[in-house]
Amino acid sequence: MLLHCASNWDALAGFHYESTAAAEDGANSAYTGALLSWESFRELTSAELAEIENVRVELNASAHEHPDSSENEA
């Protein structure tokens, strides 16, 4: 999972990747220079895991409330 965050680290969007390498490639393509500050995986704290779950729930709810409108464009 690669999260797009605001300057205060609130998650604005999330993108699923099949591997860390794919996420790194996606980040580098979307955000020039992102890999300069890439942090390798570490075990997450219980507070971080709870935040991830909250963001997951919010993103899923948003996706259901706002389905892809491009399907309706002609």
C-alpha positions in Angstrom: 0.0 0.0 0.0 1.3 3.4 -0.9 -0.5 6.4 0.7 -0.7 9.9 -0.7 -0.6 12.2 2.3 -1.1 15.8 3.1 1.7 17.8 4.7 0.4 16.8 8.1 0.5 13.1 7.1 -3.3 12.7 6.8 -3.9 10.1 4.2 -5.7 11.5 1.1 -5.5 8.4 -1.2 -4.1 4.9 -1.2 -2.8 2.7 -3.9 -2.3 -1.1 -3.7 0.8 -2.6 -5.2 1.8 -6.3 -5.3 5.3 -5.7 -4.0 7.5 -3.2 -2.3 9.5 -2.8 -5.6 6.3 -2.0 -7.5 5.3 0.6 -4.8 8.7 2.2 -5.1 8.4 2.4 -8.9 4.9 3.9 -8.5 6.0 6.4 -6.0 9.0 7.4 -8.1 6.8 7.8 -11.2 4.2 9.9 -9.3 6.5 11.9 -7.1 9.8 12.8 -8.6 12.5 12.2 -6.0 10.3 10.2 -3.7 12.9 7.5 -3.3 15.3 9.9 -1.8 13.3 9.8 1.4 12.0 6.2 1.1 11.9 4.4 4.4 12.3 0.6 4.5 9.7 -1.5 6.2 9.8 -1.7 10.0 7.4 -3.3 12.4 4.5 -0.9 13.0 3.3 0.2 16.4 -0.2 -0.7 17.6 -1.1 3.0 17.1 0.2 3.0 13.5 -1.7 -0.3 12.8 -4.9 1.3 14.2 -4.4 4.4 12.0 -3.9 2.2 8.9 -7.1 0.4 9.6 -9.0 3.7 10.1 -7.6 5.0 6.8 -8.6 1.7 5.1 -12.1 2.0 6.3 -12.4 5.7 5.3 -11.0 5.0 1.8 -13.3 2.1 1.3 -16.3 4.2 2.4 -15.3 7.0 0.1 -14.9 4.6 -2.8 -18.4 3.3 -2.3 -19.8 6.8 -1.9 -18.1 8.2 -5.0 -17.8 5.5 -7.6 -15.7 6.1 -10.6 -17.6 8.7 -12.7 -15.4 8.0 -15.7 -17.7 5.0 -16.5 -20.5 7.5 -17.1 -18.6 9.8 -19.4 -19.0 9.3 -23.1 
